[in-house]
Amino acid sequence: MKRAENFIFGASRKLNYISAVTLTAMMGLIFINVLSRILWRPILGTYEITAFLASVTISFSLAQCAAEKGHVAITLFTERLSRQARAVCETIVAIIGTILFVTLAWQCMKHGFSLRRSGEQSMTLLISFYPFVFGVAFGFLMLSLVNLVDLFNSIKKVLK
C-alpha cells in the first residue's frame, strides 16, 4: 500500500510541476500579448491558448493540493469530536470525494471521446478540444486516487 501511495503522490507532484509550467506560460503569454497590443497588435488566439492552459493548470494541480491537504477544511464541528468520530467523518468525506471525482473523470472521458468524434476545434487557431478534456479527466482521476489513499488511511484510523 505504501508503494502505491508513494507512486500516486509522486505522480501528483509531477502533474503539479506541469501545472506550474503552464501557469508560467499563461502569464508570459498574457504579458507579451498586452505589450504587443500596446506596441503593435495583439497575438492571435491568446484567449483560446489561455483557456486551454488554464484547464491544464487547474486540473493538474488538484491532486497535489489534496495530497498536501491544501484545500479549505471547515473544522468548526469536527475539532470538537473524538479522534474516532473525526476518523469516521474523514472516511465519509473520502468516500464521497472518490465517488465524485471518479464520476467526473468518467464523464470528462465520455465528453472527450464525443468531441474527438465530432472533430470540434477552437474558432481562431483550430486547436482540437478533446486532448484538453482528456487532460482534465486525468487530473480528476489523479485526484480520485489521492482521495482513495486518504480513504484507506482514514479507515486505518477508524480501526485503531
Residue, then its C-alpha position, 0 to 999 in steps of 0.5 A: m500500500k505504501r508503494a502505491e501511495n508513494f507512486i500516486f503522490g509522486a505522480s501528483r507532484k509531477l502533474n503539479y510541476i506541469s501545472a506550474v509550467t503552464l501557469t508560467a506560460m499563461m502569464g508570459l503569454i498574457f504579458i507579451n500579448v498586452l505589450s504587443r497590443i500596446l506596441w503593435r497588435p495583439i497575438l492571435g488566439t491568446y484567449e483560446i491558448t489561455a483557456f486551454l492552459a488554464s484547464v491544464t493548470i487547474s486540473f493538474s494541480l488538484a491532486q497535489c493540493a489534496a495530497e498536501k491537504g491544501h484545500v479549505a477544511i471547515t473544522l468548526f464541528t469536527e475539532r470538537l469530536s473524538r479522534q474516532a468520530r473525526a476518523v469516521c467523518e474523514t472516511i465519509v468525506a473520502i468516500i464521497g470525494t472518490i465517488l465524485f471525482v471518479t464520476l467526473a473523470w468518467q464523464c470528462m472521458k465520455h465528453g472527450f471521446s464525443l468531441r474527438r468524434s465530432g472533430e470540434q476545434s477552437m474558432t481562431l487557431l483550430i486547436s482540437f478540444y478533446p486532448f484538453v478534456f482528456g487532460v482534465a479527466f486525468g487530473f480528476l482521476m489523479l485526484s480520485l486516487v489521492n482521495l482513495v489513499d486518504l480513504f484507506n488511511s482514514i479507515k486505518k484510523v477508524l480501526k485503531 
